[in-house]
Amino acid sequence: MYHKLLYSFQFTPSSNPRTATKQKQRFERSVRRVLKDENINPGGTSSTSTKLAAARKRKFLFLDSQKLRPRVKHLHYKKSGLIPDQDDYNARILLMIVQN
C-alpha cells in the first residue's frame, strides 16, 4: 500500500510578532486537543509514550523525533486489511512489512 512519511517537525512562527503570538496559541491549542485523548492507565502517570500514542492516533506531529506513516487517503483501497494483490490495482504496489 502507499503511505506518506511525516517526520522532522519544526515550528517556525512568522516574523511578525502579533502573527507569531496567534500561531503559537493555535499550535498549543492543537496540542491540548490531541493530548486530551491521551489514554492513561488507572494509577499511572502521563509519559512520553502515552503522548506519542495519542498523537499517532490523531496523525499529529509535535516533537522533532516523531515519525508517522499515514495511508494516502485519495487512493481507493480494495480488500482493506489483507495483503494486497497486484491484480487488484492498476499501478504497481509496494509491500512494506513493519514490525513492532
C-alpha positions as CSV (number, residue, x, y, z in Angstrom):
1,M,0.0,0.0,0.0
2,Y,1.0,3.6,-0.3
3,H,1.9,5.6,2.7
4,K,3.3,9.1,3.2
5,L,6.1,9.7,5.7
6,L,5.7,12.7,8.1
7,Y,8.8,13.5,10.1
8,S,11.3,16.2,11.2
9,F,8.7,18.6,12.8
10,Q,9.8,22.2,13.1
11,F,7.7,25.0,14.4
12,T,8.7,28.2,12.7
13,P,6.3,31.1,13.5
14,S,6.0,34.3,11.5
15,S,8.5,37.2,11.9
16,N,5.5,39.5,12.7
17,P,5.1,39.4,16.5
18,R,1.3,39.6,16.5
19,T,1.0,36.8,14.0
20,A,3.6,34.7,15.8
21,T,1.7,35.0,19.0
22,K,-1.5,33.8,17.4
23,Q,0.3,31.0,15.7
24,K,1.8,29.8,19.0
25,Q,-1.6,30.0,20.7
26,R,-3.2,28.0,17.8
27,F,-0.4,25.3,18.0
28,E,-0.7,25.0,21.8
29,R,-4.5,24.7,21.4
30,S,-4.0,21.9,18.9
31,V,-1.6,20.1,21.2
32,R,-4.1,20.3,24.1
33,R,-6.8,19.0,21.8
34,V,-4.8,16.0,20.7
35,L,-3.4,15.2,24.2
36,K,-6.9,15.3,25.7
37,D,-7.3,11.8,24.2
38,E,-4.2,10.5,26.0
39,N,-5.0,7.1,27.5
40,I,-3.5,6.8,31.0
41,N,-4.0,3.6,33.0
42,P,-5.6,4.0,36.4
43,G,-3.0,4.9,39.0
44,G,-0.5,5.7,36.2
45,T,1.1,8.9,35.1
46,S,1.4,10.7,31.8
47,S,4.6,9.7,29.9
48,T,6.1,10.5,26.6
49,S,5.0,7.1,25.2
50,T,1.3,7.8,26.0
51,K,1.6,11.3,24.5
52,L,3.1,9.8,21.3
53,A,0.4,7.2,21.1
54,A,-2.3,9.9,21.3
55,A,-0.5,11.9,18.7
56,R,-0.1,8.9,16.4
57,K,-3.8,8.1,16.7
58,R,-4.7,11.7,15.5
59,K,-1.8,11.9,13.0
60,F,-0.3,14.9,14.7
61,L,3.4,15.9,15.0
62,F,4.6,17.9,17.9
63,L,8.1,16.6,18.5
64,D,11.0,16.6,16.1
65,S,11.8,13.0,16.8
66,Q,8.3,11.8,15.7
67,K,7.6,9.8,12.5
68,L,4.2,9.0,11.2
69,R,3.2,6.8,8.2
70,P,-0.5,7.5,7.5
71,R,-2.2,6.0,4.5
72,V,-2.7,8.1,1.4
73,K,-6.4,8.9,1.6
74,H,-7.2,9.8,-2.0
75,L,-6.4,6.2,-3.2
76,H,-9.2,3.7,-3.3
77,Y,-8.2,0.5,-1.4
78,K,-9.7,-2.9,-2.3
79,K,-9.9,-5.5,0.4
80,S,-8.7,-3.4,3.3
81,G,-6.8,-5.2,6.0
82,L,-5.5,-8.0,3.7
83,I,-2.2,-8.4,2.0
84,P,-2.7,-6.5,-1.3
85,D,-2.7,-8.4,-4.6
86,Q,-1.1,-6.7,-7.6
87,D,-4.0,-7.9,-9.8
88,D,-6.4,-5.6,-7.9
89,Y,-4.6,-2.4,-8.8
90,N,-3.6,-0.6,-12.0
91,A,-0.5,0.9,-10.5
92,R,2.5,-1.0,-9.2
93,I,2.2,-1.6,-5.4
94,L,5.0,-2.0,-2.9
95,L,4.5,-4.3,0.1
96,M,6.1,-3.0,3.3
97,I,6.2,-5.1,6.4
98,V,6.5,-3.1,9.6
99,Q,7.5,-4.9,12.7
100,N,6.6,-3.5,16.1
